[in-house]
Amino acid sequence: MADRGYVRWLEQSRWDLKASRDSATAGNFEWACFQAQQAAEKALKAFLLGAGKAGIISHSVRRLLADCEGLEPQFAQVREAAEMDRYYVATRYPDGLPDDVPHEHFTAEAAERCQSLALSVIELVGRLSES
């Protein structure tokens, strides 16, 4: 990996996933979904930084996955994590959903799905950074 800054981003992604689990345990499923999305986003940015990319400004997991897959075909294995983009805004803002506030809308199942997707991305980035 060209840039050691990826270590900090990957480490923070792991802490964000822990925060997601803590939020889910407390029943704050909207935050659990958002924190898992953040975990995946930061892990992908870690990979890109490690590959020498700079100026990464996207918050879209889908876009970041495509960028990562352009450099490493193994990212095709975690493409479904792109669905996490739907948790970036709607989980945080009262007007992000048509008829609900986020706390009333997001469920334990959604949080578990997000955490599973984030974990798959984090584990892949971790494996690739070790090679």
N, CA, C and O atoms as a GROMACS GRO file, in nm:
protein
  524
    1MET      N    1   0.084  -0.118   0.000
    1MET     CA    2   0.000   0.000   0.000
    1MET      C    3   0.089   0.125   0.000
    1MET      O    4   0.183   0.136   0.078
    2ALA      N    5   0.058   0.216  -0.087
    2ALA     CA    6   0.142   0.334  -0.107
    2ALA      C    7   0.132   0.435   0.007
    2ALA      O    8   0.234   0.494   0.044
    3ASP      N    9   0.017   0.457   0.061
    3ASP     CA   10  -0.005   0.560   0.164
    3ASP      C   11  -0.042   0.495   0.295
    3ASP      O   12  -0.142   0.423   0.303
    4ARG      N   13   0.038   0.518   0.398
    4ARG     CA   14   0.010   0.456   0.528
    4ARG      C   15  -0.111   0.520   0.596
    4ARG      O   16  -0.157   0.469   0.699
    5GLY      N   17  -0.164   0.630   0.540
    5GLY     CA   18  -0.285   0.690   0.595
    5GLY      C   19  -0.402   0.593   0.594
    5GLY      O   20  -0.497   0.609   0.670
    6TYR      N   21  -0.395   0.492   0.506
    6TYR     CA   22  -0.504   0.394   0.499
    6TYR      C   23  -0.521   0.322   0.632
    6TYR      O   24  -0.632   0.279   0.664
    7VAL      N   25  -0.414   0.307   0.710
    7VAL     CA   26  -0.422   0.237   0.838
    7VAL      C   27  -0.520   0.309   0.931
    7VAL      O   28  -0.602   0.245   0.996
    8ARG      N   29  -0.511   0.442   0.937
    8ARG     CA   30  -0.601   0.520   1.023
    8ARG      C   31  -0.746   0.508   0.977
    8ARG      O   32  -0.836   0.494   1.059
    9TRP      N   33  -0.767   0.515   0.846
    9TRP     CA   34  -0.904   0.505   0.792
    9TRP      C   35  -0.962   0.367   0.818
    9TRP      O   36  -1.079   0.355   0.854
   10LEU      N   37  -0.882   0.264   0.800
   10LEU     CA   38  -0.932   0.128   0.823
   10LEU      C   39  -0.960   0.107   0.971
   10LEU      O   40  -1.061   0.047   1.007
   11GLU      N   41  -0.873   0.156   1.056
   11GLU     CA   42  -0.895   0.144   1.200
   11GLU      C   43  -1.024   0.216   1.242
   11GLU      O   44  -1.103   0.162   1.320
   12GLN      N   45  -1.046   0.336   1.189
   12GLN     CA   46  -1.168   0.409   1.224
   12GLN      C   47  -1.292   0.337   1.171
   12GLN      O   48  -1.398   0.340   1.234
   13SER      N   49  -1.279   0.272   1.056
   13SER     CA   50  -1.394   0.198   1.003
   13SER      C   51  -1.434   0.086   1.099
   13SER      O   52  -1.552   0.058   1.117
   14ARG      N   53  -1.336   0.024   1.160
   14ARG     CA   54  -1.365  -0.082   1.258
   14ARG      C   55  -1.434  -0.025   1.382
   14ARG      O   56  -1.526  -0.087   1.436
   15TRP      N   57  -1.391   0.092   1.426
   15TRP     CA   58  -1.455   0.156   1.541
   15TRP      C   59  -1.597   0.201   1.506
   15TRP      O   60  -1.687   0.195   1.590
   16ASP      N   61  -1.617   0.247   1.383
   16ASP     CA   62  -1.752   0.285   1.340
   16ASP      C   63  -1.846   0.163   1.341
   16ASP      O   64  -1.963   0.175   1.376
   17LEU      N   65  -1.794   0.048   1.302
   17LEU     CA   66  -1.876  -0.073   1.306
   17LEU      C   67  -1.908  -0.110   1.450
   17LEU      O   68  -2.020  -0.152   1.479
   18LYS      N   69  -1.813  -0.093   1.540
   18LYS     CA   70  -1.841  -0.117   1.682
   18LYS      C   71  -1.948  -0.021   1.733
   18LYS      O   72  -2.038  -0.061   1.805
   19ALA      N   73  -1.937   0.106   1.695
   19ALA     CA   74  -2.037   0.205   1.734
   19ALA      C   75  -2.174   0.167   1.680
   19ALA      O   76  -2.276   0.187   1.748
   20SER      N   77  -2.178   0.112   1.560
   20SER     CA   78  -2.304   0.066   1.502
   20SER      C   79  -2.366  -0.044   1.587
   20SER      O   80  -2.486  -0.044   1.613
   21ARG      N   81  -2.284  -0.136   1.629
   21ARG     CA   82  -2.334  -0.245   1.715
   21ARG      C   83  -2.383  -0.191   1.849
   21ARG      O   84  -2.486  -0.235   1.901
   22ASP      N   85  -2.310  -0.096   1.905
   22ASP     CA   86  -2.351  -0.035   2.031
   22ASP      C   87  -2.485   0.038   2.014
   22ASP      O   88  -2.572   0.027   2.100
   23SER      N   89  -2.501   0.110   1.904
   23SER     CA   90  -2.626   0.181   1.878
   23SER      C   91  -2.742   0.084   1.863
   23SER      O   92  -2.852   0.108   1.915
   24ALA      N   93  -2.719  -0.026   1.794
   24ALA     CA   94  -2.826  -0.126   1.776
   24ALA      C   95  -2.866  -0.186   1.910
   24ALA      O   96  -2.984  -0.207   1.937
   25THR      N   97  -2.768  -0.213   1.994
   25THR     CA   98  -2.796  -0.267   2.127
   25THR      C   99  -2.884  -0.171   2.207
   25THR      O  100  -2.970  -0.214   2.284
   26ALA      N  101  -2.863  -0.042   2.187
   26ALA     CA  102  -2.942   0.060   2.258
   26ALA      C  103  -3.076   0.086   2.191
   26ALA      O  104  -3.156   0.166   2.241
   27GLY      N  105  -3.102   0.020   2.077
   27GLY     CA  106  -3.229   0.040   2.008
   27GLY      C  107  -3.230   0.158   1.913
   27GLY      O  108  -3.336   0.198   1.864
   28ASN      N  109  -3.115   0.214   1.887
   28ASN     CA  110  -3.104   0.328   1.794
   28ASN      C  111  -3.065   0.276   1.656
   28ASN      O  112  -2.952   0.293   1.610
   29PHE      N  113  -3.161   0.213   1.591
   29PHE     CA  114  -3.133   0.142   1.467
   29PHE      C  115  -3.100   0.236   1.351
   29PHE      O  116  -3.024   0.199   1.261
   30GLU      N  117  -3.155   0.357   1.353
   30GLU     CA  118  -3.122   0.452   1.247
   30GLU      C  119  -2.973   0.487   1.254
   30GLU      O  120  -2.906   0.494   1.151
   31TRP      N  121  -2.922   0.509   1.375
   31TRP     CA  122  -2.780   0.540   1.390
   31TRP      C  123  -2.695   0.417   1.361
   31TRP      O  124  -2.586   0.429   1.306
   32ALA      N  125  -2.744   0.301   1.397
   32ALA     CA  126  -2.669   0.178   1.367
   32ALA      C  127  -2.651   0.162   1.217
   32ALA      O  128  -2.544   0.125   1.170
   33CYS      N  129  -2.756   0.191   1.141
   33CYS     CA  130  -2.747   0.182   0.994
   33CYS      C  131  -2.649   0.285   0.940
   33CYS      O  132  -2.564   0.253   0.857
   34PHE      N  133  -2.660   0.409   0.988
   34PHE     CA  134  -2.570   0.514   0.941
   34PHE      C  135  -2.425   0.484   0.976
   34PHE      O  136  -2.336   0.499   0.893
   35GLN      N  137  -2.401   0.441   1.098
   35GLN     CA  138  -2.264   0.412   1.140
   35GLN      C  139  -2.205   0.295   1.061
   35GLN      O  140  -2.086   0.295   1.032
   36ALA      N  141  -2.286   0.198   1.027
   36ALA     CA  142  -2.238   0.088   0.943
   36ALA      C  143  -2.204   0.138   0.803
   36ALA      O  144  -2.105   0.097   0.744
   37GLN      N  145  -2.287   0.228   0.751
   37GLN     CA  146  -2.258   0.288   0.620
   37GLN      C  147  -2.125   0.362   0.626
   37GLN      O  148  -2.043   0.353   0.534
   38GLN      N  149  -2.104   0.436   0.734
   38GLN     CA  150  -1.978   0.508   0.752
   38GLN      C  151  -1.860   0.413   0.761
   38GLN      O  152  -1.752   0.442   0.708
   39ALA      N  153  -1.879   0.301   0.827
   39ALA     CA  154  -1.772   0.201   0.840
   39ALA      C  155  -1.730   0.150   0.702
   39ALA      O  156  -1.612   0.140   0.672
   40ALA      N  157  -1.829   0.119   0.619
   40ALA     CA  158  -1.798   0.071   0.484
   40ALA      C  159  -1.731   0.180   0.402
   40ALA      O  160  -1.632   0.155   0.333
   41GLU      N  161  -1.785   0.301   0.409
   41GLU     CA  162  -1.728   0.413   0.334
   41GLU      C  163  -1.582   0.435   0.372
   41GLU      O  164  -1.497   0.452   0.284
   42LYS      N  165  -1.552   0.436   0.500
   42LYS     CA  166  -1.415   0.461   0.545
   42LYS      C  167  -1.320   0.348   0.508
   42LYS      O  168  -1.204   0.372   0.478
   43ALA      N  169  -1.368   0.225   0.511
   43ALA     CA  170  -1.284   0.112   0.470
   43ALA      C  171  -1.249   0.123   0.322
   43ALA      O  172  -1.135   0.098   0.283
   44LEU      N  173  -1.346   0.161   0.240
   44LEU     CA  174  -1.320   0.177   0.097
   44LEU      C  175  -1.223   0.291   0.071
   44LEU      O  176  -1.134   0.280  -0.014
   45LYS      N  177  -1.240   0.400   0.144
   45LYS     CA  178  -1.146   0.511   0.131
   45LYS      C  179  -1.006   0.469   0.177
   45LYS      O  180  -0.907   0.513   0.120
   46ALA      N  181  -1.000   0.385   0.279
   46ALA     CA  182  -0.870   0.334   0.323
   46ALA      C  183  -0.800   0.262   0.209
   46ALA      O  184  -0.682   0.284   0.182
   47PHE      N  185  -0.875   0.175   0.141
   47PHE     CA  186  -0.815   0.100   0.030
   47PHE      C  187  -0.764   0.196  -0.077
   47PHE      O  188  -0.652   0.182  -0.126
   48LEU      N  189  -0.847   0.293  -0.114
   48LEU     CA  190  -0.808   0.387  -0.219
   48LEU      C  191  -0.686   0.470  -0.179
   48LEU      O  192  -0.596   0.492  -0.260
   49LEU      N  193  -0.683   0.514  -0.054
   49LEU     CA  194  -0.565   0.586  -0.005
   49LEU      C  195  -0.441   0.499  -0.012
   49LEU      O  196  -0.334   0.543  -0.052
   50GLY      N  197  -0.457   0.374   0.028
   50GLY     CA  198  -0.345   0.281   0.025
   50GLY      C  199  -0.296   0.254  -0.116
   50GLY      O  200  -0.180   0.219  -0.136
   51ALA      N  201  -0.386   0.269  -0.212
   51ALA     CA  202  -0.350   0.249  -0.353
   51ALA      C  203  -0.293   0.376  -0.415
   51ALA      O  204  -0.263   0.380  -0.534
   52GLY      N  205  -0.278   0.481  -0.333
   52GLY     CA  206  -0.216   0.603  -0.382
   52GLY      C  207  -0.313   0.708  -0.434
   52GLY      O  208  -0.270   0.809  -0.490
   53LYS      N  209  -0.442   0.686  -0.417
   53LYS     CA  210  -0.541   0.784  -0.462
   53LYS      C  211  -0.547   0.899  -0.362
   53LYS      O  212  -0.530   0.879  -0.242
   54ALA      N  213  -0.572   1.018  -0.412
   54ALA     CA  214  -0.582   1.136  -0.326
   54ALA      C  215  -0.708   1.212  -0.364
   54ALA      O  216  -0.764   1.193  -0.472
   55GLY      N  217  -0.751   1.299  -0.275
   55GLY     CA  218  -0.866   1.384  -0.305
   55GLY      C  219  -0.996   1.307  -0.318
   55GLY      O  220  -1.079   1.340  -0.403
   56ILE      N  221  -1.015   1.207  -0.237
   56ILE     CA  222  -1.136   1.125  -0.242
   56ILE      C  223  -1.246   1.200  -0.167
   56ILE      O  224  -1.237   1.218  -0.046
   57ILE      N  225  -1.349   1.244  -0.239
   57ILE     CA  226  -1.453   1.323  -0.173
   57ILE      C  227  -1.590   1.256  -0.174
   57ILE      O  228  -1.681   1.303  -0.105
   58SER      N  229  -1.607   1.150  -0.246
   58SER     CA  230  -1.737   1.085  -0.254
   58SER      C  231  -1.777   1.022  -0.121
   58SER      O  232  -1.692   0.974  -0.046
   59HIS      N  233  -1.907   1.023  -0.093
   59HIS     CA  234  -1.961   0.954   0.023
   59HIS      C  235  -2.045   0.835  -0.021
   59HIS      O  236  -2.106   0.768   0.062
   60SER      N  237  -2.048   0.809  -0.150
   60SER     CA  238  -2.128   0.701  -0.206
   60SER      C  239  -2.051   0.569  -0.200
   60SER      O  240  -1.945   0.555  -0.261
   61VAL      N  241  -2.105   0.474  -0.126
   61VAL     CA  242  -2.043   0.342  -0.120
   61VAL      C  243  -2.041   0.280  -0.259
   61VAL      O  244  -1.943   0.216  -0.296
   62ARG      N  245  -2.148   0.299  -0.335
   62ARG     CA  246  -2.153   0.245  -0.472
   62ARG      C  247  -2.038   0.300  -0.556
   62ARG      O  248  -1.968   0.224  -0.623
   63ARG      N  249  -2.017   0.430  -0.552
   63ARG     CA  250  -1.910   0.492  -0.630
   63ARG      C  251  -1.772   0.448  -0.583
   63ARG      O  252  -1.684   0.418  -0.663
   64LEU      N  253  -1.754   0.444  -0.451
   64LEU     CA  254  -1.626   0.401  -0.396
   64LEU      C  255  -1.597   0.256  -0.428
   64LEU      O  256  -1.483   0.219  -0.456
   65LEU      N  257  -1.701   0.172  -0.424
   65LEU     CA  258  -1.684   0.031  -0.462
   65LEU      C  259  -1.638   0.020  -0.608
   65LEU      O  260  -1.548  -0.058  -0.639
   66ALA      N  261  -1.700   0.098  -0.695
   66ALA     CA  262  -1.662   0.094  -0.837
   66ALA      C  263  -1.516   0.137  -0.854
   66ALA      O  264  -1.442   0.077  -0.932
   67ASP      N  265  -1.477   0.241  -0.782
   67ASP     CA  266  -1.337   0.286  -0.789
   67ASP      C  267  -1.241   0.177  -0.739
   67ASP      O  268  -1.137   0.152  -0.799
   68CYS      N  269  -1.279   0.113  -0.629
   68CYS     CA  270  -1.196   0.006  -0.573
   68CYS      C  271  -1.190  -0.114  -0.668
   68CYS      O  272  -1.083  -0.172  -0.690
   69GLU      N  273  -1.304  -0.149  -0.725
   69GLU     CA  274  -1.307  -0.264  -0.816
   69GLU      C  275  -1.225  -0.237  -0.941
   69GLU      O  276  -1.170  -0.330  -1.001
   70GLY      N  277  -1.216  -0.110  -0.981
   70GLY     CA  278  -1.131  -0.075  -1.095
   70GLY      C  279  -0.984  -0.104  -1.069
   70GLY      O  280  -0.906  -0.123  -1.162
   71LEU      N  281  -0.948  -0.105  -0.941
   71LEU     CA  282  -0.810  -0.134  -0.902
   71LEU      C  283  -0.789  -0.278  -0.858
   71LEU      O  284  -0.680  -0.334  -0.872
   72GLU      N  285  -0.895  -0.338  -0.805
   72GLU     CA  286  -0.885  -0.473  -0.750
   72GLU      C  287  -1.017  -0.548  -0.776
   72GLU      O  288  -1.119  -0.517  -0.714
   73PRO      N  289  -1.015  -0.645  -0.867
   73PRO     CA  290  -1.137  -0.717  -0.904
   73PRO      C  291  -1.208  -0.788  -0.788
   73PRO      O  292  -1.327  -0.816  -0.798
   74GLN      N  293  -1.138  -0.816  -0.680
   74GLN     CA  294  -1.202  -0.885  -0.567
   74GLN      C  295  -1.316  -0.804  -0.505
   74GLN      O  296  -1.400  -0.860  -0.434
   75PHE      N  297  -1.322  -0.675  -0.531
   75PHE     CA  298  -1.430  -0.594  -0.477
   75PHE      C  299  -1.566  -0.632  -0.537
   75PHE      O  300  -1.670  -0.594  -0.483
   76ALA      N  301  -1.565  -0.705  -0.646
   76ALA     CA  302  -1.691  -0.756  -0.702
   76ALA      C  303  -1.763  -0.844  -0.600
   76ALA      O  304  -1.886  -0.855  -0.603
   77GLN      N  305  -1.688  -0.906  -0.510
   77GLN     CA  306  -1.746  -0.995  -0.408
   77GLN      C  307  -1.835  -0.920  -0.310
   77GLN      O  308  -1.921  -0.981  -0.247
   78VAL      N  309  -1.816  -0.790  -0.296
   78VAL     CA  310  -1.892  -0.712  -0.196
   78VAL      C  311  -1.976  -0.604  -0.262
   78VAL      O  312  -2.012  -0.506  -0.196
   79ARG      N  313  -2.008  -0.620  -0.389
   79ARG     CA  314  -2.087  -0.520  -0.462
   79ARG      C  315  -2.220  -0.486  -0.396
   79ARG      O  316  -2.267  -0.373  -0.404
   80GLU      N  317  -2.280  -0.585  -0.332
   80GLU     CA  318  -2.411  -0.560  -0.271
   80GLU      C  319  -2.405  -0.456  -0.161
   80GLU      O  320  -2.509  -0.404  -0.119
   81ALA      N  321  -2.288  -0.424  -0.112
   81ALA     CA  322  -2.274  -0.319  -0.011
   81ALA      C  323  -2.317  -0.183  -0.067
   81ALA      O  324  -2.339  -0.090   0.010
   82ALA      N  325  -2.329  -0.172  -0.197
   82ALA     CA  326  -2.374  -0.046  -0.258
   82ALA      C  327  -2.512  -0.004  -0.207
   82ALA      O  328  -2.545   0.114  -0.209
   83GLU      N  329  -2.590  -0.099  -0.162
   83GLU     CA  330  -2.723  -0.065  -0.109
   83GLU      C  331  -2.714   0.024   0.014
   83GLU      O  332  -2.814   0.085   0.054
   84MET      N  333  -2.598   0.034   0.074
   84MET     CA  334  -2.583   0.114   0.195
   84MET      C  335  -2.596   0.264   0.168
   84MET      O  336  -2.613   0.342   0.262
   85ASP      N  337  -2.589   0.305   0.043
   85ASP     CA  338  -2.608   0.447   0.011
   85ASP      C  339  -2.743   0.499   0.060
   85ASP      O  340  -2.756   0.617   0.092
   86ARG      N  341  -2.842   0.413   0.066
   86ARG     CA  342  -2.976   0.457   0.110
   86ARG      C  343  -2.978   0.495   0.258
   86ARG      O  344  -3.077   0.553   0.304
   87TYR      N  345  -2.873   0.463   0.332
   87TYR     CA  346  -2.869   0.493   0.475
   87TYR      C  347  -2.788   0.618   0.508
   87TYR      O  348  -2.771   0.652   0.625
   88TYR      N  349  -2.739   0.686   0.407
   88TYR     CA  350  -2.653   0.801   0.430
   88TYR      C  351  -2.731   0.924   0.476
   88TYR      O  352  -2.688   0.993   0.568
   89VAL      N  353  -2.843   0.952   0.415
   89VAL     CA  354  -2.923   1.070   0.450
   89VAL      C  355  -3.047   1.034   0.530
   89VAL      O  356  -3.075   1.096   0.632
   90ALA      N  357  -3.120   0.935   0.485
   90ALA     CA  358  -3.251   0.903   0.545
   90ALA      C  359  -3.242   0.865   0.693
   90ALA      O  360  -3.340   0.880   0.766
   91THR      N  361  -3.129   0.817   0.737
   91THR     CA  362  -3.113   0.778   0.877
   91THR      C  363  -3.094   0.897   0.970
   91THR      O  364  -3.111   0.885   1.091
   92ARG      N  365  -3.058   1.012   0.914
   92ARG     CA  366  -3.016   1.125   0.998
   92ARG      C  367  -3.111   1.244   1.000
   92ARG      O  368  -3.109   1.321   1.096
   93TYR      N  369  -3.191   1.260   0.898
   93TYR     CA  370  -3.270   1.382   0.887
   93TYR      C  371  -3.419   1.355   0.895
   93TYR      O  372  -3.467   1.262   0.829
   94PRO      N  373  -3.493   1.432   0.973
   94PRO     CA  374  -3.637   1.411   0.989
   94PRO      C  375  -3.715   1.425   0.858
   94PRO      O  376  -3.826   1.372   0.847
   95ASP      N  377  -3.660   1.495   0.761
   95ASP     CA  378  -3.730   1.507   0.632
   95ASP      C  379  -3.668   1.417   0.525
   95ASP      O  380  -3.693   1.436   0.406
   96GLY      N  381  -3.588   1.320   0.568
   96GLY     CA  382  -3.525   1.229   0.473
   96GLY      C  383  -3.616   1.115   0.429
   96GLY      O  384  -3.583   1.041   0.336
   97LEU      N  385  -3.728   1.100   0.496
   97LEU     CA  386  -3.827   0.997   0.464
   97LEU      C  387  -3.962   1.065   0.443
   97LEU      O  388  -3.987   1.169   0.505
   98PRO      N  389  -4.048   1.010   0.360
   98PRO     CA  390  -4.174   1.079   0.332
   98PRO      C  391  -4.268   1.094   0.451
   98PRO      O  392  -4.329   1.200   0.467
   99ASP      N  393  -4.282   0.992   0.535
   99ASP     CA  394  -4.384   0.997   0.641
   99ASP      C  395  -4.335   0.959   0.780
   99ASP      O  396  -4.414   0.958   0.874
  100ASP      N  397  -4.208   0.928   0.796
  100ASP     CA  398  -4.156   0.883   0.925
  100ASP      C  399  -4.036   0.966   0.967
  100ASP      O  400  -3.968   1.028   0.885
  101VAL      N  401  -4.012   0.966   1.096
  101VAL     CA  402  -3.883   1.014   1.144
  101VAL      C  403  -3.792   0.892   1.145
  101VAL      O  404  -3.840   0.780   1.163
  102PRO      N  405  -3.664   0.910   1.127
  102PRO     CA  406  -3.574   0.795   1.117
  102PRO      C  407  -3.585   0.696   1.233
  102PRO      O  408  -3.583   0.575   1.211
  103HIS      N  409  -3.598   0.745   1.355
  103HIS     CA  410  -3.601   0.654   1.470
  103HIS      C  411  -3.719   0.556   1.463
  103HIS      O  412  -3.709   0.444   1.513
  104GLU      N  413  -3.828   0.598   1.402
  104GLU     CA  414  -3.946   0.512   1.393
  104GLU      C  415  -3.943   0.421   1.271
  104GLU      O  416  -4.022   0.327   1.261
  105HIS      N  417  -3.855   0.447   1.180
  105HIS     CA  418  -3.855   0.376   1.051
  105HIS      C  419  -3.758   0.257   1.046
  105HIS      O  420  -3.794   0.150   0.997
  106PHE      N  421  -3.637   0.275   1.095
  106PHE     CA  422  -3.534   0.174   1.078
  106PHE      C  423  -3.543   0.066   1.186
  106PHE      O  424  -3.576   0.094   1.301
  107THR      N  425  -3.514  -0.056   1.146
  107THR     CA  426  -3.536  -0.174   1.231
  107THR      C  427  -3.406  -0.243   1.267
  107THR      O  428  -3.299  -0.214   1.212
  108ALA      N  429  -3.418  -0.335   1.361
  108ALA     CA  430  -3.303  -0.418   1.399
  108ALA      C  431  -3.254  -0.498   1.279
  108ALA      O  432  -3.133  -0.516   1.261
  109GLU      N  433  -3.346  -0.545   1.197
  109GLU     CA  434  -3.306  -0.624   1.079
  109GLU      C  435  -3.225  -0.539   0.982
  109GLU      O  436  -3.126  -0.586   0.925
  110ALA      N  437  -3.267  -0.414   0.962
  110ALA     CA  438  -3.191  -0.324   0.874
  110ALA      C  439  -3.052  -0.300   0.930
  110ALA      O  440  -2.953  -0.300   0.856
  111ALA      N  441  -3.044  -0.280   1.061
  111ALA     CA  442  -2.913  -0.257   1.124
  111ALA      C  443  -2.823  -0.379   1.107
  111ALA      O  444  -2.705  -0.366   1.076
  112GLU      N  445  -2.878  -0.497   1.128
  112GLU     CA  446  -2.799  -0.620   1.112
  112GLU      C  447  -2.751  -0.637   0.969
  112GLU      O  448  -2.637  -0.678   0.946
  113ARG      N  449  -2.837  -0.605   0.872
  113ARG     CA  450  -2.798  -0.615   0.731
  113ARG      C  451  -2.684  -0.518   0.701
  113ARG      O  452  -2.585  -0.554   0.638
  114CYS      N  453  -2.698  -0.394   0.747
  114CYS     CA  454  -2.593  -0.294   0.725
  114CYS      C  455  -2.461  -0.337   0.788
  114CYS      O  456  -2.355  -0.323   0.728
  115GLN      N  457  -2.469  -0.389   0.909
  115GLN     CA  458  -2.348  -0.433   0.978
  115GLN      C  459  -2.281  -0.548   0.904
  115GLN      O  460  -2.159  -0.554   0.894
  116SER      N  461  -2.361  -0.639   0.853
  116SER     CA  462  -2.306  -0.752   0.778
  116SER      C  463  -2.236  -0.704   0.651
  116SER      O  464  -2.127  -0.750   0.617
  117LEU      N  465  -2.300  -0.611   0.580
  117LEU     CA  466  -2.240  -0.557   0.458
  117LEU      C  467  -2.110  -0.482   0.491
  117LEU      O  468  -2.009  -0.499   0.422
  118ALA      N  469  -2.113  -0.400   0.594
  118ALA     CA  470  -1.993  -0.326   0.633
  118ALA      C  471  -1.880  -0.420   0.671
  118ALA      O  472  -1.765  -0.399   0.633
  119LEU      N  473  -1.913  -0.522   0.748
  119LEU     CA  474  -1.811  -0.618   0.789
  119LEU      C  475  -1.747  -0.685   0.668
  119LEU      O  476  -1.626  -0.705   0.666
  120SER      N  477  -1.827  -0.719   0.567
  120SER     CA  478  -1.770  -0.784   0.448
  120SER      C  479  -1.671  -0.692   0.378
  120SER      O  480  -1.568  -0.738   0.328
  121VAL      N  481  -1.701  -0.563   0.373
  121VAL     CA  482  -1.610  -0.467   0.310
  121VAL      C  483  -1.483  -0.451   0.394
  121VAL      O  484  -1.372  -0.456   0.342
  122ILE      N  485  -1.501  -0.434   0.524
  122ILE     CA  486  -1.386  -0.415   0.614
  122ILE      C  487  -1.293  -0.537   0.609
  122ILE      O  488  -1.171  -0.522   0.601
  123GLU      N  489  -1.351  -0.655   0.613
  123GLU     CA  490  -1.268  -0.776   0.608
  123GLU      C  491  -1.192  -0.786   0.477
  123GLU      O  492  -1.074  -0.823   0.476
  124LEU      N  493  -1.257  -0.753   0.366
  124LEU     CA  494  -1.187  -0.759   0.237
  124LEU      C  495  -1.073  -0.659   0.233
  124LEU      O  496  -0.962  -0.694   0.193
  125VAL      N  497  -1.098  -0.537   0.274
  125VAL     CA  498  -0.992  -0.435   0.274
  125VAL      C  499  -0.878  -0.479   0.366
  125VAL      O  500  -0.761  -0.463   0.332
  126GLY      N  501  -0.912  -0.535   0.481
  126GLY     CA  502  -0.809  -0.584   0.571
  126GLY      C  503  -0.723  -0.692   0.508
  126GLY      O  504  -0.600  -0.689   0.519
  127ARG      N  505  -0.787  -0.787   0.442
  127ARG     CA  506  -0.711  -0.894   0.375
  127ARG      C  507  -0.622  -0.838   0.265
  127ARG      O  508  -0.506  -0.877   0.251
  128LEU      N  509  -0.676  -0.747   0.188
  128LEU     CA  510  -0.598  -0.691   0.076
  128LEU      C  511  -0.483  -0.605   0.125
  128LEU      O  512  -0.378  -0.600   0.062
  129SER      N  513  -0.502  -0.538   0.238
  129SER     CA  514  -0.394  -0.453   0.288
  129SER      C  515  -0.279  -0.534   0.347
  129SER      O  516  -0.167  -0.485   0.360
  130GLU      N  517  -0.308  -0.658   0.383
  130GLU     CA  518  -0.204  -0.745   0.438
  130GLU      C  519  -0.121  -0.810   0.329
  130GLU      O  520  -0.010  -0.857   0.355
  131SER      N  521  -0.175  -0.813   0.207
  131SER     CA  522  -0.101  -0.882   0.099
  131SER      C  523  -0.006  -0.792   0.026
  131SER      O  524   0.062  -0.836  -0.066
   0.00000   0.00000   0.00000
